[in-house]
Amino acid sequence: MKNKTIILSLGILAAALIGSFLLLSKNSVSPVGPATQEDGIVLFYGTGCPHCALVNDFIQKNGIKEKVAFKEKEVYSNRSNAEELAVIAEKCGIPQDSIGVPFLWDGSKCLIGDKDIIDFFEKKADNN
């Protein structure tokens, strides 16, 4: 129970930090257009994010990069990637206070959280 509380708290903190960062930088940087369907699959992650680490471990152990073409974009230290994530989340109808990582854009829909993203990659790899 204590671990779940810590993980939940870290997730809320990460979402709050991303939201605050985006709000503070909103006026100082020109807007970035959202990823398009032609961009393919984009996995947004944050360095140090425990749920992102679970997705990364799955990707490494299962050779997903050899089976599925996708881009990876770090959002904690890269402002343009964070802004792109916010634009995509808005396109999916996800409020800024609910944005978190790991976050996957498949060209038409958004997935948030390790379990849904791992399930997505499992199915995608099996179909290739």
C-alpha positions in Angstrom: 0.0 0.0 0.0 2.8 2.4 0.9 4.5 1.7 -2.5 1.3 2.4 -4.4 0.9 5.7 -2.5 4.5 6.7 -3.3 4.1 5.8 -7.0 0.7 7.7 -7.2 2.3 10.7 -5.5 5.3 10.6 -8.0 2.8 10.4 -10.9 0.8 13.4 -9.6 4.0 15.3 -9.0 5.3 14.6 -12.5 2.0 15.7 -14.1 2.0 18.9 -12.0 5.6 19.7 -12.9 4.9 19.2 -16.6 1.8 21.3 -16.4 3.6 24.1 -14.5 6.5 24.0 -16.9 4.1 24.2 -19.9 2.2 27.1 -18.3 5.3 29.1 -17.5 6.9 28.6 -20.9 3.7 29.1 -22.9 4.3 32.8 -23.6 8.0 32.6 -24.2 8.1 29.9 -27.0 6.3 29.8 -30.3 3.8 27.0 -30.5 4.8 23.6 -31.9 2.5 21.8 -34.2 1.2 18.4 -33.1 2.7 15.2 -34.4 0.8 14.0 -37.4 -0.3 10.6 -38.6 2.7 10.7 -41.0 5.1 11.0 -38.0 4.0 7.5 -37.0 4.2 6.3 -33.4 5.7 8.6 -30.8 6.6 7.5 -27.3 7.0 10.5 -24.8 8.9 9.7 -21.6 10.6 11.4 -18.8 14.1 10.6 -17.5 13.7 9.2 -14.0 10.1 8.3 -14.4 9.5 4.8 -12.9 6.6 3.9 -15.2 8.7 5.0 -18.2 11.4 2.7 -17.0 9.0 -0.2 -17.0 8.0 0.5 -20.6 11.7 0.9 -21.6 12.6 -2.4 -19.9 9.8 -4.1 -21.8 11.0 -2.6 -25.1 14.6 -3.7 -24.5 13.8 -7.2 -23.3 11.4 -7.9 -26.2 13.3 -6.4 -29.0 10.4 -4.0 -29.8 12.6 -1.5 -31.6 13.4 -4.2 -34.2 9.7 -5.0 -34.7 8.0 -1.6 -34.4 9.1 1.7 -35.8 8.6 4.6 -33.4 10.2 7.8 -32.1 11.1 8.5 -28.5 10.9 12.0 -27.1 12.0 13.0 -23.6 9.8 15.7 -22.1 11.3 16.6 -18.7 14.4 18.4 -20.1 13.2 19.1 -23.6 10.8 22.0 -23.8 9.8 21.5 -27.5 9.0 17.8 -26.8 6.9 18.8 -23.7 5.0 21.4 -25.8 4.4 18.8 -28.5 3.1 16.4 -25.9 0.7 19.1 -24.6 -0.6 19.8 -28.2 -1.2 16.1 -28.9 -2.9 15.6 -25.5 -5.2 18.5 -26.3 -6.0 16.9 -29.6 -7.0 13.7 -27.7 -9.2 15.8 -25.3 -6.8 15.2 -22.4 -6.8 18.1 -19.9 -3.3 19.5 -19.1 -3.6 18.4 -15.5 -4.1 14.8 -16.6 -1.1 14.6 -18.9 1.6 12.2 -17.7 4.3 10.0 -19.0 4.8 7.5 -20.4 2.5 8.8 -23.2 2.1 7.2 -26.6 0.6 8.8 -29.8 -0.1 6.2 -32.5 -1.0 8.7 -35.1 -4.7 8.8 -34.2 -5.1 8.1 -30.5 -3.3 8.7 -27.2 -2.3 6.1 -24.6 -1.1 7.0 -21.1 0.5 4.7 -18.6 2.9 1.7 -18.7 0.3 -1.1 -18.9 -1.7 0.4 -21.9 1.6 1.2 -23.7 3.1 -2.2 -23.1 -0.1 -3.9 -24.3 0.0 -1.7 -27.4 3.6 -2.7 -28.2 2.9 -6.4 -27.6 0.0 -6.4 -30.1 1.9 -4.3 -32.6 5.0 -6.5 -32.4 2.8 -9.6 -32.8 1.2 -8.2 -36.0 4.6 -7.5 -37.6 
